[in-house]
Amino acid sequence: MFTLKQKVFLVITLLIASFDFIYIRMNIDLAQQTLHESLVKDSNVLRSSYELLMAKEQENMQAMATFIASDPAVTAIFSQAKDYAEKGGEEALKESAKLRQQLYEKVSPAWKVVQNKFAARQLHFLFGPGAKSYLRVHRPEKFGDNMDDVRHTIVDVNTYKKAVSGFETGRVYSGIRGVVPVFYTGVSAVEKKYIGALEVGSSFNSLVSALDEQLNIGVAVFLSRKHIESIMWQDAIEQRFKNILINCDCYLEATSRGDIDKIIKSEDKKIDFSGSGIERIQVDGENLMLAFFPLKDYIGKKHPEREAIGAVIFWRNIDKQVESLNETIKYNILLGIFGFLFIEVLIYFAIRFAVNSLEKEVKVQASNLILSNWEINLSNNIIEKLREGVLVTDENKKIIRVNQAAIDITGYTEQELIGSSPKVLFSNNHNGTFFSQLWDSIQTTGEWVGEIWNKKKNNELLVEAATVMVVKDERGKTRNYLAVFSDVTDKVKHQRYLEEAAFTDSLTKLPNRIVLQQRFEQALKLAKQERQPIYCVFIDLDKFKPINDTFGHDAGDFVLTTLSERMSKTIGAEDTLARIGGDEFVAVINNLNSKQECIELLQKLVQVIKTPMYYNKQKLTLSASFGISIWDSSGINLTVDELLQQADEAMYQAKNSMTSDYIFYGENTQS
């Protein structure tokens, strides 16, 4: 079994080894890519040099052809031969043969000089139109054949009567050719007759030798067997090419070095005539760069869609570059190995130190954990013994812990509460403002203390005296929320009952004299600030005692509660209606803009009081007397007691009046 230290070291070792291998591999790939890019650049330079020399060779061939075609004696003989050829007949053939011999003897000495000096290989006279051979100076025994389908340079010159040049394969040779039109000018120097074409051609030998000499590279030109055998005469093929390079299915047209056979045979594939490429090969322990590109003849360049008829190959020794590459690879491998070992040693001692420190820390933490577990168990026991409910949520406000007291108080089981939101206890007795203030307090001070009206599982009211706190970790991040609460429902209900008994009339539930005094003082203070009038209406029911005496106190209570509801609905929610005695009421009205509006309100009150009521099928009708006192800016020093006294006096005045239901203080009557 491995120890913890050994396992950690093994894992890190594997990771470092992987990264080290990737590093070495990337550096090797980069070195190889750099070498390849250098060889590609060299290949492009070689191809440009080849194309430049090819163009120069074509210009030389065309210049020599032009020089020969400009000799008047040559053009005169060629012109006579053309005339006999057009006449036909046996006599014409004899004369044409004599002229052919005469033309051969004329140009043969100069042709030998050109062959030796410029490495020319073909000198050919052809009649137009088309490409009918008249004299091959290089093979005088071969003449009279029509080459319209293979000698496109000749056909184009005879068609357009303009000089052209290019590489082309003929019946005898493949060559780099310059072809010019031949004209005969008569004695008058005005007559000008077109005769045919004259071509001069050379082989690739001089071109590849020049490239080898200038750039120190091997150069070879291959022509496909299909191309050669479709154009050249069979005897010319046998004489020109000694054998076929089997694995490339092609003929070797020219080479600057004799080791081309080894190079081709070392490549286990045929030469690709369709595309360019570059490879690194080894021949007899020698590292070579092999670059190649397709070769197209004259007609192939005119029509690019035609397939190539051969390939040009370059090769060069790259032992130094490969040796440099191998040195780079070796250096990267050694660097990677030493770097790996160095890092391994550092990591070994670092892990040893870290594991030792960790073991010490684990021992300390283990001791602390034992103590902490004891403290947790103690805390859990204390929480479960508490009479107050305890509810703990996570940072997302989902309940994660409750004690038995919380279960007993709410009526929910532990399973029902765990995972749910505290909103399950909400009773809708609080609005959004209440909860906004609650959470603002928690966020700013860390806790909220107050009274919450919730509901139990059976929907009964649950009033809680609660403390809600936020629990944060050492980094200040919220981890939990804690609520501690007790059931104060009965206490609140009792308190509400006492408050209701102290401040409301037990029968009508209207405010009593104490509340009237408080609200009147507040209304008067506001009226003085805003300089708005306020009306105090003293109401005393008429003929109420006979109802009690005749129908009983229950009937009287019915009348009082009914009229209280009617008057409350009439005066509005912002005003105050209080019962201050058996059949006496006081209304404080502070939302009227004029005395006329007050009169209209009084008339409504008179009407609702006089409206009949039915108790046990008995029709009950009564009226009331109203006394009104007014505070406005003219009575700025009046007090609540003084206004109540004035309204009381006006009410008695109205009760003694036979013509009015209400009287304003300071006035005799009011209709």
ChimeraX attribute file (.defattr): number of C-alpha atoms within 10 A of each C-alpha:
attribute: neighborCount
match mode: 1-to-1
recipient: residues
	/A:1	5
	/A:2	8
	/A:3	8
	/A:4	10
	/A:5	15
	/A:6	14
	/A:7	12
	/A:8	15
	/A:9	19
	/A:10	14
	/A:11	11
	/A:12	16
	/A:13	18
	/A:14	11
	/A:15	12
	/A:16	17
	/A:17	17
	/A:18	12
	/A:19	14
	/A:20	18
	/A:21	16
	/A:22	13
	/A:23	15
	/A:24	21
	/A:25	16
	/A:26	13
	/A:27	16
	/A:28	20
	/A:29	13
	/A:30	13
	/A:31	17
	/A:32	17
	/A:33	12
	/A:34	13
	/A:35	16
	/A:36	16
	/A:37	12
	/A:38	12
	/A:39	20
	/A:40	17
	/A:41	11
	/A:42	14
	/A:43	22
	/A:44	12
	/A:45	11
	/A:46	19
	/A:47	17
	/A:48	12
	/A:49	14
	/A:50	19
	/A:51	11
	/A:52	11
	/A:53	17
	/A:54	18
	/A:55	13
	/A:56	13
	/A:57	24
	/A:58	22
	/A:59	18
	/A:60	21
	/A:61	26
	/A:62	24
	/A:63	16
	/A:64	21
	/A:65	25
	/A:66	20
	/A:67	11
	/A:68	21
	/A:69	22
	/A:70	13
	/A:71	12
	/A:72	14
	/A:73	15
	/A:74	18
	/A:75	21
	/A:76	17
	/A:77	17
	/A:78	27
	/A:79	22
	/A:80	17
	/A:81	23
	/A:82	20
	/A:83	13
	/A:84	18
	/A:85	16
	/A:86	10
	/A:87	11
	/A:88	11
	/A:89	10
	/A:90	9
	/A:91	11
	/A:92	16
	/A:93	15
	/A:94	12
	/A:95	15
	/A:96	22
	/A:97	16
	/A:98	13
	/A:99	19
	/A:100	23
	/A:101	14
	/A:102	15
	/A:103	21
	/A:104	18
	/A:105	12
	/A:106	14
	/A:107	16
	/A:108	15
	/A:109	10
	/A:110	11
	/A:111	21
	/A:112	16
	/A:113	12
	/A:114	16
	/A:115	16
	/A:116	10
	/A:117	9
	/A:118	15
	/A:119	16
	/A:120	24
	/A:121	22
	/A:122	24
	/A:123	28
	/A:124	21
	/A:125	25
	/A:126	29
	/A:127	26
	/A:128	21
	/A:129	16
	/A:130	22
	/A:131	27
	/A:132	21
	/A:133	20
	/A:134	24
	/A:135	24
	/A:136	20
	/A:137	23
	/A:138	18
	/A:139	12
	/A:140	14
	/A:141	9
	/A:142	14
	/A:143	17
	/A:144	14
	/A:145	12
	/A:146	15
	/A:147	18
	/A:148	16
	/A:149	10
	/A:150	18
	/A:151	20
	/A:152	19
	/A:153	26
	/A:154	32
	/A:155	23
	/A:156	21
	/A:157	24
	/A:158	26
	/A:159	15
	/A:160	10
	/A:161	18
	/A:162	13
	/A:163	21
	/A:164	20
	/A:165	24
	/A:166	23
	/A:167	24
	/A:168	20
	/A:169	22
	/A:170	17
	/A:171	20
	/A:172	20
	/A:173	21
	/A:174	23
	/A:175	23
	/A:176	29
	/A:177	29
	/A:178	28
	/A:179	30
	/A:180	28
	/A:181	25
	/A:182	29
	/A:183	21
	/A:184	24
	/A:185	16
	/A:186	12
	/A:187	8
	/A:188	7
	/A:189	8
	/A:190	8
	/A:191	10
	/A:192	12
	/A:193	12
	/A:194	17
	/A:195	24
	/A:196	30
	/A:197	31
	/A:198	25
	/A:199	27
	/A:200	28
	/A:201	30
	/A:202	25
	/A:203	20
	/A:204	23
	/A:205	17
	/A:206	18
	/A:207	21
	/A:208	25
	/A:209	19
	/A:210	17
	/A:211	19
	/A:212	19
	/A:213	12
	/A:214	10
	/A:215	11
	/A:216	13
	/A:217	19
	/A:218	22
	/A:219	28
	/A:220	22
	/A:221	21
	/A:222	23
	/A:223	25
	/A:224	20
	/A:225	17
	/A:226	13
	/A:227	15
	/A:228	21
	/A:229	12
	/A:230	12
	/A:231	19
	/A:232	17
	/A:233	15
	/A:234	14
	/A:235	11
	/A:236	12
	/A:237	18
	/A:238	10
	/A:239	10
	/A:240	15
	/A:241	12
	/A:242	10
	/A:243	11
	/A:244	13
	/A:245	16
	/A:246	11
	/A:247	14
	/A:248	21
	/A:249	14
	/A:250	22
	/A:251	23
	/A:252	22
	/A:253	20
	/A:254	19
	/A:255	23
	/A:256	22
	/A:257	15
	/A:258	10
	/A:259	11
	/A:260	18
	/A:261	11
	/A:262	11
	/A:263	16
	/A:264	17
	/A:265	15
	/A:266	14
	/A:267	14
	/A:268	9
	/A:269	10
	/A:270	14
	/A:271	22
	/A:272	15
	/A:273	21
	/A:274	14
	/A:275	12
	/A:276	14
	/A:277	13
	/A:278	17
	/A:279	13
	/A:280	16
	/A:281	17
	/A:282	16
	/A:283	14
	/A:284	8
	/A:285	8
	/A:286	11
	/A:287	19
	/A:288	20
	/A:289	21
	/A:290	21
	/A:291	23
	/A:292	24
	/A:293	21
	/A:294	21
	/A:295	21
	/A:296	24
	/A:297	21
	/A:298	18
	/A:299	16
	/A:300	16
	/A:301	15
	/A:302	10
	/A:303	11
	/A:304	10
	/A:305	8
	/A:306	12
	/A:307	15
	/A:308	21
	/A:309	21
	/A:310	27
	/A:311	23
	/A:312	24
	/A:313	23
	/A:314	26
	/A:315	25
	/A:316	18
	/A:317	18
	/A:318	17
	/A:319	15
	/A:320	10
	/A:321	15
	/A:322	16
	/A:323	12
	/A:324	14
	/A:325	17
	/A:326	15
	/A:327	12
	/A:328	16
	/A:329	20
	/A:330	14
	/A:331	14
	/A:332	18
	/A:333	19
	/A:334	13
	/A:335	14
	/A:336	20
	/A:337	16
	/A:338	12
	/A:339	13
	/A:340	18
	/A:341	15
	/A:342	12
	/A:343	13
	/A:344	17
	/A:345	11
	/A:346	12
	/A:347	16
	/A:348	19
	/A:349	12
	/A:350	13
	/A:351	18
	/A:352	16
	/A:353	13
	/A:354	14
	/A:355	15
	/A:356	13
	/A:357	11
	/A:358	13
	/A:359	12
	/A:360	12
	/A:361	12
	/A:362	13
	/A:363	11
	/A:364	11
	/A:365	13
	/A:366	12
	/A:367	11
	/A:368	12
	/A:369	14
	/A:370	11
	/A:371	12
	/A:372	13
	/A:373	11
	/A:374	12
	/A:375	12
	/A:376	13
	/A:377	12
	/A:378	11
	/A:379	12
	/A:380	12
	/A:381	12
	/A:382	10
	/A:383	17
	/A:384	16
	/A:385	12
	/A:386	14
	/A:387	16
	/A:388	20
	/A:389	23
	/A:390	23
	/A:391	22
	/A:392	23
	/A:393	23
	/A:394	16
	/A:395	15
	/A:396	11
	/A:397	17
	/A:398	18
	/A:399	22
	/A:400	16
	/A:401	16
	/A:402	22
	/A:403	20
	/A:404	17
	/A:405	21
	/A:406	25
	/A:407	17
	/A:408	14
	/A:409	18
	/A:410	20
	/A:411	16
	/A:412	16
	/A:413	14
	/A:414	17
	/A:415	9
	/A:416	12
	/A:417	21
	/A:418	17
	/A:419	15
	/A:420	14
	/A:421	15
	/A:422	16
	/A:423	11
	/A:424	14
	/A:425	17
	/A:426	16
	/A:427	17
	/A:428	11
	/A:429	11
	/A:430	12
	/A:431	8
	/A:432	9
	/A:433	8
	/A:434	11
	/A:435	12
	/A:436	11
	/A:437	12
	/A:438	16
	/A:439	16
	/A:440	13
	/A:441	16
	/A:442	17
	/A:443	13
	/A:444	9
	/A:445	11
	/A:446	15
	/A:447	19
	/A:448	20
	/A:449	16
	/A:450	11
	/A:451	15
	/A:452	20
	/A:453	17
	/A:454	21
	/A:455	20
	/A:456	18
	/A:457	14
	/A:458	9
	/A:459	13
	/A:460	13
	/A:461	15
	/A:462	22
	/A:463	22
	/A:464	21
	/A:465	17
	/A:466	20
	/A:467	17
	/A:468	21
	/A:469	21
	/A:470	19
	/A:471	17
	/A:472	14
	/A:473	9
	/A:474	6
	/A:475	6
	/A:476	8
	/A:477	10
	/A:478	14
	/A:479	14
	/A:480	19
	/A:481	22
	/A:482	19
	/A:483	20
	/A:484	18
	/A:485	23
	/A:486	19
	/A:487	19
	/A:488	16
	/A:489	17
	/A:490	12
	/A:491	11
	/A:492	14
	/A:493	12
	/A:494	11
	/A:495	12
	/A:496	12
	/A:497	11
	/A:498	12
	/A:499	11
	/A:500	16
	/A:501	13
	/A:502	14
	/A:503	16
	/A:504	20
	/A:505	17
	/A:506	12
	/A:507	12
	/A:508	18
	/A:509	16
	/A:510	23
	/A:511	22
	/A:512	23
	/A:513	18
	/A:514	14
	/A:515	16
	/A:516	23
	/A:517	16
	/A:518	11
	/A:519	16
	/A:520	25
	/A:521	15
	/A:522	12
	/A:523	19
	/A:524	24
	/A:525	13
	/A:526	14
	/A:527	19
	/A:528	17
	/A:529	9
	/A:530	9
	/A:531	14
	/A:532	17
	/A:533	21
	/A:534	26
	/A:535	22
	/A:536	25
	/A:537	30
	/A:538	29
	/A:539	25
	/A:540	23
	/A:541	19
	/A:542	15
	/A:543	13
	/A:544	18
	/A:545	14
	/A:546	11
	/A:547	18
	/A:548	15
	/A:549	11
	/A:550	10
	/A:551	14
	/A:552	12
	/A:553	13
	/A:554	12
	/A:555	18
	/A:556	21
	/A:557	15
	/A:558	16
	/A:559	22
	/A:560	19
	/A:561	14
	/A:562	14
	/A:563	19
	/A:564	21
	/A:565	13
	/A:566	14
	/A:567	18
	/A:568	17
	/A:569	11
	/A:570	14
	/A:571	19
	/A:572	12
	/A:573	9
	/A:574	10
	/A:575	15
	/A:576	21
	/A:577	23
	/A:578	26
	/A:579	23
	/A:580	18
	/A:581	12
	/A:582	13
	/A:583	17
	/A:584	16
	/A:585	21
	/A:586	26
	/A:587	21
	/A:588	24
	/A:589	22
	/A:590	21
	/A:591	17
	/A:592	14
	/A:593	11
	/A:594	11
	/A:595	14
	/A:596	10
	/A:597	12
	/A:598	19
	/A:599	17
	/A:600	10
	/A:601	16
	/A:602	19
	/A:603	14
	/A:604	15
	/A:605	22
	/A:606	17
	/A:607	13
	/A:608	15
	/A:609	20
	/A:610	15
	/A:611	14
	/A:612	13
	/A:613	16
	/A:614	12
	/A:615	13
	/A:616	7
	/A:617	7
	/A:618	11
	/A:619	9
	/A:620	15
	/A:621	16
	/A:622	15
	/A:623	17
	/A:624	23
	/A:625	24
	/A:626	27
	/A:627	27
	/A:628	29
	/A:629	24
	/A:630	22
	/A:631	22
	/A:632	16
	/A:633	12
	/A:634	9
	/A:635	12
	/A:636	12
	/A:637	10
	/A:638	13
	/A:639	15
	/A:640	18
	/A:641	12
	/A:642	12
	/A:643	22
	/A:644	22
	/A:645	17
	/A:646	21
	/A:647	27
	/A:648	23
	/A:649	20
	/A:650	27
	/A:651	27
	/A:652	18
	/A:653	23
	/A:654	26
	/A:655	21
	/A:656	12
	/A:657	16
	/A:658	9
	/A:659	11
	/A:660	16
	/A:661	22
	/A:662	28
	/A:663	27
	/A:664	25
	/A:665	21
	/A:666	13
	/A:667	9
	/A:668	12
	/A:669	17
	/A:670	13
	/A:671	9
